[in-house]
Amino acid sequence: MVLSPAIEKKISKLGIQQPSDWLLHLPLRYEDETQCFAIAQAPLAQSVMVEGIVQHCEVKQRGGRGQLRAVIADASGQLVLRFIHFYPSQIKQCSVGHRLRVFGEIRLNFFGEAEMVHPKCRVVASNTPLSTHLSPVYPATQGITQLQLRKWIDAALAQTPLDDTLPPAMVQTLGLPSFSEAVLTLHHPPAGSEVAVLQSPQFPPWQRIYFDELLAQQLSMRLAYRARQRKAAPILQGNGRFTSALLQQLPFALTAAQQRVWQEIQQDLQGGQPMHRLLQGDVGAGKTVIAALSALDAIEAGYQAALMAPTEILAEQHYLKLRQWWESLGLTVVWLSGSLKKSQRQAALKQIANGEASLAVGTHALFQEDVAFARLGLTIVDEQHRFGVAQRLALQAKGGETHQLMMSATPIPRTLAMSYYADLDVSVIDELPPGRTPIRTRLIAAKRRPEVMAAIAREIEQGRQAYWVCPLIEESETLELQTAVATQQELILALPQLTIGLVHGKMKADEKAAVMAAFLANEIHLLVATTVIEVGVDVPNATLMIIEHAERMGLAQLHQLRGRVGRGRHASSCVLLFEEPLSELARARLRVIYEHTDGFEIARQDLLIRGPGEFLGAKQSGTPMLRFADIERDVALLEQARQWAPCLLKQWPDAARAHLARWLGGREHFLQA
């Protein structure tokens, strides 16, 4: 099939790069053009086909914009056709006397007339036969018509092998149709097929497509994992000198979960292959201590470590805590961010390059070209989902084949871990340190702000502290939201007896650090902030969190912010202020955060609400989304794909390669990171 460069450019937007992609360009839905109704008997509000002679056609001017209006009739009645956007060819098509066959939804307009808006039309003869099959409707792009797509797909079906990539024994065991049967049925449904059956996810041909796609994903993840295992990485076996000293200093003992996770990481570091481990733990589970101990393991083995965080305030929190520990151990830690003065940056770069700094902490500034490590052995990436794949790999590349530990306080639901993180080893800190107090969550309408302010005053009278979080720093013309700056002024007037601080992302690093230090020392009673305090802030005396416009925030963000309180022995509360009326989506999010405190359950609900693309930030990370399968709906197929993938690679490697070529041909690199 030869297409012009202009057409090829357009179809590339549909993800069609190789001949087999045409086979997998499957219908979005089907239109039933096998039945033609009399106009008066056609059902309303559902897609139907009718036929009639054009009685009248005109272009009417409405508010400076023309509309094409035509009337067709058969022996039973009349139907109005209305086009808000139209072309000269459509005016010609609707000429009086033409017999039109039209497809669309019939509704009653303001005048009580039966009407179709923007129907699909074609001129026919009185004896033009009806279609014998349902008509597929494909994903399209501008400048490509359904007729063109059907023609090209039919050509591909005739020219491209439809051989099954999977062994017959495997297909038979799974009880699924063959690949050719599935594809041909979906592209050309048999006569008499029902639209509802064809579009059902349980329809066997769709089940085969979902399984094949999930299997391709599992295969690619396992191959990426194998490729990493074949590489060599430094053996980082410490002598316990620094780790035991740190453990003796800590005012708490590691939980059993923390000890188990640290042992898993140590086994990886000592294995000789690059570690790629995801460390999950709910808010406050103690991931930073595990990161510190892992870094010290690397340092004891004679290597450096680097810790990267997505925001300057989080990176700085890590730096301040780790510097306190490192200095007590006689080690040097340096801070690297975009806001450093040139002289400070040069000094930090020198310490990293000559090996004086055993640990570098910073933001994305860590992986810039002029940063050179003397002997980097371990990279730690906090809140890993906030970075793109390329950014994580750029930091890892600073040391050749380094070990990488990724941390996330946004728990990954089981189905996502099985799917998009199948190439990683995953450790979970599944218990909180003792002494943590449960946080009470309350939903309060914004009109009750005075009551919330009175509650703040009472809490601070008892010696506690509070946060007030706003989503914007300054006024926006498009979003009528309370801002941090305006809210601070409002609270100063309402609560003059309190010391009220302000922190936001546009402040200089030293200004933010000074405010946070004053809040930690209880010199500031109430801290007004943007969501820069979402992660990493640890003030045990803060017991009240107010979140403004909670209805506009995501579940992960709300859970993170709520986790800034409840870190001491005093009872803590989180107040979610919302503006009315609430959308259904906002109502669903707030209900989840109100009813649940377990981060894994919140993450599962978040996945159901948002879908994997948004949850993962995958559109910016380079992870390809599944086109057909749904990992929650198709979890049983995902389990089967996960079980069959290693078997296929071991017993039928040629089949595995053919399967990947069909499903990911030219795109495998997306899954190698």
N, C-alpha and C positions, 0 to 999 in steps of 0.2 A: 504494500500500500504506500504510494508516493504522495506526499503532501507538500504544499509550498512552505517555505520558511516562515511566512507570516502565520499560516495555520498552525504549524508546529509550535510556534511561540505561544499561541493562544492555548493550545491543548496542554502545553507544559504546565500551565497554571492549574490544570486539573490533576496533576501528578502523573501524567501519562508520558513515560520516558522510553519504554521498551514494548515490543509487541504483546507480551503477556499482560501488560497493564490494561490493555483494552478489554481483556477477558474479565478483569477484576474491577472494571468501571461499571458497577452494578446499579440497578434502578433504585431511585429514592422511593418511588411509589408506582402505581399502575392506574391507567385510565381505562374505563370500560366503554369501548366504542363498538361493542358487539351487539348493542341493543339501541334502537332508535324509538323514542317515545313520541306519541302525539303531544303537541304543545299543551293542551288542556289537561292531559293525564300525567304529565311529568311531575315527579315529586319535587317539593321545594327543599332548598338548603342542602342539597347533595349534588355531586357531580353527575350530570346526565347529558345525553346527546339527543337533540331534536333537529328537525329539518323543515325548512319552509321557503317560500318565495318572497324576495324582498319587495315590500309594498311601498316603502318610503325611505329616503336617506337624505340627511342634511347635516351640515356642520353648524352648530349653535354656539354663539359667543356667550360665555358666562364669566364675568369678572375679569375680562381681559384675556381669558384663555378659551380656546375653542374646544368643543366636544363633538365627537362624531356620534350621531344618533340614527339608528336604522330600525325598521320594523319589519319582521318576517311573519308570515302566516301560513298555516296549513288548514285543512278542513275543520279542525277542532277549535282553533283560536289564534291569537296573536302573541308575539313576544318582542319586547323592546331590547335592542342591543345597544350598549353604551360604551364608548371608548374615550377615556379621559386623555390618554396619550395615543396618538395614531400617526400613520404614515399615508402619503398619497396612494400607495398601493392598496391600502385598506378601504379608502373611499371608493376606488375603482371596483374592488371586490364586492362592496355592498351596493352596487348599482341596481336600480329597480329592475325587476324581472329575473335576476340571478337566483338560482336555487342554492341555498346555503345549508351546509350541515355544520351545526355549531355545538360546542362542548363547553360546559361550565355549570355554575350553580345558579338556579333560578330563585330569585327573591322578589317579594312585592315591594315596589318603590313607594315614595311618598304619595303618589296619586293612585295607589292600589293596582298598578299595572304589573304584570309579570315581566321581569327584567333580568338580563344577564349583563354583568359588567366585565369587560375585557375577555369575552369568550374566545376559544380557539375556533377559527372559521376556515372552511374551504368550500370552493364552488364545486358542485357535483351535478351529474346528470340524474334524471329521474330513476334510472336503473342502476346507479352505482352501487355495487354490493357493499354490505357492511363488513367490517373486519371480523375475522374468525378467531382472533386471539386478543387478549388484553394488551394494551399498548404501554410499554415501559416508558417511564419519565426519568431521565438521567441527570445527574449533577452537570450543570452547564456553566459556561462563562460567556461574557459579552462577545458577540460576534459569531457565536457557534449555536446553531439551531438543533432542536431535537431530531429533525429529519436527518441532518448531517451525522449526528452522533449514532443514530440507529444504523445508517448506511456503513459507517466506518467500523462499528462494532460487529455487524454482520460479516463484513469482509474479514475482520480479524478472527472471528469464530470459524470461518471457512479455511483460513490459511495457517492458523497457529495450532500446534499440537495441544490436545486436551488430555494428554496422558496423565494418569495419576502419579503424583510424586511419592505417594505413601504406599508401602507394601500392602498387598491385598489382605494379608492376615490381620494387619493393624486396622484397616478400614472395616473389616468384617467384625472384629472384636468390638470396635466402637459402635457398631450398628448405624453407621452413617452412609449416605449415598456416595457414589463415586464422584470425583471432581467434575468430570464431564457432565454427568447427570445433573449435578447441582447447578453448574454454570448455565447449561442450556435451558434448564427449567426456569431459572431466574430471568434470563434474557428473553426467552420465548415461552411464556406460560402456556400450558396445554389449553385447548378449547374447553370452555366450561369451568375454568378455574375461577375461584372467588377472590376478590381483591383482599378481603379481610384475612383469608388463609395465606395468601402469598406474602402479605406484609407482616405476618405474625413472626416474632423471633423464634417461636417453637417449630416453625416450618422446617422439615429436615434439610432441604437445600441450604437454608440460612445457617442452620446448626453446623453444617459442614464448613461453610465459609468462616464462621466464627472460630471453629476449632483450628482450621488451617492457619488463620491469622495469629491466634494465640500461640500455636506451636512454632511458627516462624519467629515470633518474639522470644520465646523460651530458648530456641536453638541459638539465636544470635547472642543472647545474654550468656549462655553457657560457653559459647566459643570465645567471647570476650574474656570470661573468667579464666578459661584454659590458657588463653594467650598470655594473660598476666602471670599465671602460675609458672609458665615456662621461662619467665624473665628472672634475673637474679637481683636481689636487693641486699644491702648490708645487713649482717646479723647483729642486731642490737640487744646484746645480753648484758645487763647492768650487774654491778656488784652489790647493790643495795645500800651503798654509802649515803646517797642523797635521799633516796625514797624513804629509808627507815628514819632518817633525821626529820624529814617533813612529817611523817606519820606521828612521831613523838611530840611534835609542836602543836598539832591540830587539837582544838578543844573538843573534838568528837572522834568517835571510832567509825571506821567505814562500816556501812551496812553490808549484810551478806550479799546483796545484789551488786553493790559496788566492788566488793572483793572478787566476785565471780567474773564480772566484766573486765576488771583489770587483768585477771589471769588469762582471759581470752585474748586480750590485746598483747600481753607479754608473749604468749605462744606464737602469735603472728610475727612480732618483731624479731623473734629468735629463729624463724623458719627459713630464712634465706630467700623467700619470694616477696614481692611487694605487697604489703598489707593494703587492702581496700576495705575498711570496716566502717560501717555506719553505727554510731553510738546514739541510741535513742533513750530519752528519759523525760518524764513530764517536768513541768516547771518546778524548780527547786529540788530535783532528785539528786543533785550533786555531781553533775557532769564535769564541772570545772576542776574538781579535785582529781578525777580520773585523767583528765587531759594533762594536769600538772605532773602526776605520777608517770604517765606515759612519756612525757617530755624528759623527765629526769632519767628514765630508763635509757633513752637515746643519749643523753649527756654523759651518763656513767660509762657508756660504750665508746665515748670519744667523738660523738657527733653533735651537731646543732639541731635545734627544733624551731619551727615557725608556727605561730598561731594567727590565723586570719579571721576577722569578723566583718560583717557587712556594713555596720555603721560605726562612726567614730566614737560615739558615746559607749557602745558595747565593747569595742576594742579597747577603749581606755579603761573601762571597768576591769576587764581582764588584766590589762597591764598593771594597774594599781595593786590588784590583789596578788598577782604573780610576782611583782617586784618585791612586795613585802616578804613573800616566802623565799624568793631567790637570794635576797640580800642576807637573810638569816643563815643561808647555806653557803655564803661567800661566792655566789654566782652572779653573773651580769646578765641583765635583761634589757633590751633596747626597745624603744617605741618608734614606730614609723607610720606616719600618716601624711596626707596631702597638705595639712595645715602647718606642718613644721617649718620653721625658718630655715633658710638655706644652710646656715652654719650648723644648726642642730641636725639637719638631715645628713650633711656631709660627715659629721661626727658619728652618727648612727651607722651609716653605710660603711665607714672605716672599721668600726667594731664588728660588724657582721662579716666583712670580707677577711679580716685577719683572725677571725675565730675567737676574739675576746668575748664577744656576746654569745652566750650559749643558747639564748632564746630571743627571738625577734617576735614582737607582737604588733599587729597593725591592721590596717584596712587593705583595700585592693592595691595600695601603694607598695605592698610587699612583692608583688610580681612584676613591677616595672623593670625595664631593661637594665637600668643601672644598679639594680640590687643583685649583688653576687655574694653567695655564702661560701665560707671556707670549706665546710663539710656538712652539708644538710642531710640529715637522716630521716626526719619525721616532719610531715606537715599536718597541721590540725586545722580544720575548717569548721567554724561554728556557724550554726544556722545555715547549713550547706545549701538548702533549697533557695536561698536568696542570691546565690552566685550562679552564673552561667557555667556550663561545662568547661568552656575555653579558659575561663578565669581560674578554675580549680586546677586544670592541667598546667597552666602557665606557672603557678606556684610550685606544683609538684616537679616540674621540669628543672627548677633551680638546682636540684640535687641529683639529676639523672633519674635512676630508678629509686625514688624515695618511698618510704611507707606513708600512707595517708589515712588519717582518722577524721571522719566527718561526723559532726555532732548536730543533733536536731532536738529541739524541745517541742517541735510540732510532730507528734507521733505519726508514723506512717501506718495507715490501716493495713490489715493483713493482706487484703487483695492487692493493694499497691505494692507491698513488699514482695509478694509472689510474682508480680508482673514487672514493674519498672525498676525494681531494685533487686531482681533475681541474680544479678552478677556480683552483688556485694555480700560480704559477711555482715550479719546484723547482730549487734548486742543491745540488750534492753535492760536499763535500770528500772525494775518494776516495783520498787518500794521507795517510799519517802523516808528521809531521816526521822528518827523519833523526835517528838516535841513539836512537830508541826501542827498548828491549829486549823481546823476546817474553816473555810471562808464562806460566810453567808452572802448570797447574791440577791439583790433586790432590783426590781424593775420599777422605775418611777417616771411619770410623765414630766417633761421639762417645765410645765407650768407650776410645778411644785418645788421649784428651785429654792424659795425661801426656807422651806422645811429642811432641805438638804444642807443649807448653810448653817442652820441652827444645830443640826446633828454634828457638823464639823466642829463647831464651837464647843459642844459638850465633850466630844472625843478629845480635843486638845486640852481642855480643862483637866482631864484625867492624866495628862502627861504624854499622850500619844501624838502621832503626826499623821498627815493625810496627803494624798495626791489628788489633783484635779486635772484630768487629761482632756485636751481639745484636739480636734483633727487638723486644724489649719493654724498657721502662724499669723497671717494678716488677712484683711478683708478680701473676699472674692466676689466678683460681680455675678458669677454663675451659681455659687453655692452660698445660701444664707445660713452660714454656720457661725456659732460662737467661736471666737478665736482666742488663742492663748493670751495675746497681749491685752485684748479688751476684757477678757475674763479676769485677768490679774487685777486690772483697775477696778472692776466691779466688786471683786471680793475684798479689796483693800477698803473700799467705801463701806461695804456691808459688815466687815469684821475688822474694825480698826485696831482691836486689841491684839491681833495676831501678826506675826512676821510672815509675809507671803513672798516666796521666791518665784523665779521664772526661769525655765530652761527650754531651749528649742534648737533645732538643727542649724539655724543660721548664726548662732553665737560662735565666737572663737573658742577653740579648744580649752584655753586656760580659763576663760570665763565660765564655761560649762563645768569644768573641774572644780572651780571655786564654789559654785552654787551647790554642786553635789556634795562637796566636802562639808559645807555649812549645814546641809540637810541631814547628813549622816551624824553630825555632831549635835543635832537638835537645836541649832541656832535658827533654823527656818522651820516654822510650824506646818505650813501648808505650801506644797510645791505645785505650781501650775506648770504644765508641760505639754508638749506635743507628744506624738507617739515615739519619740526618740528614746523614751524610757521603757519601751516595750520589753526589752530583754536585758538581762545582765545586772540590773540595779538591785542591790541587796541592802535594805535598811530595816532591821528587825523591829524597830520601834514604830514603823508606819503600819497603821491598822485599818485605814479607811481609804478606799480607792473610788473616786468619782469619775465616771467616763461619760463625757458629753457626746451627744449625737451617736450613741452606741448603735443605733439602727443603720448607720452608714459604714460600720466596720465589719471586717470578716471575723469568722469564728476563731481562727487561730490567733488573730491579733487581740481579740477580747480575752481569750484564755491567757495569753501571755501577760497582758496588762493586769488582769486579776491576780496573777501569780506574783506581782510585786508586793502584795501584802500577805499576811499569814505566815511571815517568816520568823516570828518570835513566839513568846509564850502567851501573848494576849489575843483574845478573840478579835477576829477581823471581819470586815464587811466590804463588799463591792457594790456600788450603786450604779446601775445602768440608766442614764437619763436619755429619754427618747422623745422625738417630736412626733406629734400626731398630724394626720393619719398615717398609719404604718402600711407599707406595701406587704403583700403576702410573703415575699422573700425575706424582708426584714423581720416580720413576725416569726417566721420559721427559725431564723438565726437566733433571735432573742429567746425563743422558747427552749432551744437546745442549750444555750449557755446558762439559762436559769435552772434547767432541770438536771444538768450534768456537771460534775467537777472532774471526772476522769478524762484525761487528755486523749486517750485512745478512742473512747466512745465519741468525744467531741469531733475528733478527726474523721471517724467513720461517718458521722452525720454530715460533716462538712463535705466529704467526698460525694455523698448522695445528693447534696444540695447543689454543689458547684460542678461536679464532674472532675475527672482526673487532670484535664488540661490546665485548668486554673489552679487546682490544688497543688500541682507540682511546680507551677511556674514553668511548665515544659515548653511553652512557646518561645521563651527566652533562653532556655537551657539547651535546646537542640534535640530534646528527646522527641521522637516521632510519636504522635498520638495514634491509637488504634482507629482504623477507619470504620470498621463494622462491629467488632465485638465490644461488649460493655462488661468491664471486669466485675461489677457487682451483680448484674443480671446473669452473666455467664460464668459465675464462679465455679460451677461444676465442670464446665469445659476447660476452664483455666487449670483446675486441679488435674484433669486428665492430660492436658498439654504438658504440664510440669512433670508428670510421671513418665510420659512417653518420650520426652526430649532426650534424656540420657540414653534410653534404650535405642532410639533411632540413630544417634551419633555412634553408638558402639556397634550395633548389629548391621545397620544399613547406612553407612556414611555417605554413599553416593546418593541415596534418596534424600538424606538431610541436605546435601549441597543443592540438589535440584529443587527442593522445596524452598530453600532460602533464595535461590536465584529467581524463582517465580514471584515470591512475595516481597523481597527486599532488593531485587537486582539494582545495583548502583546506589543503594541507600544504606548498606550495612554499616557504613562508618558512623552513622548517627548513634549507634548503640555500643560503640567501642569505648566510650569515655566512662 
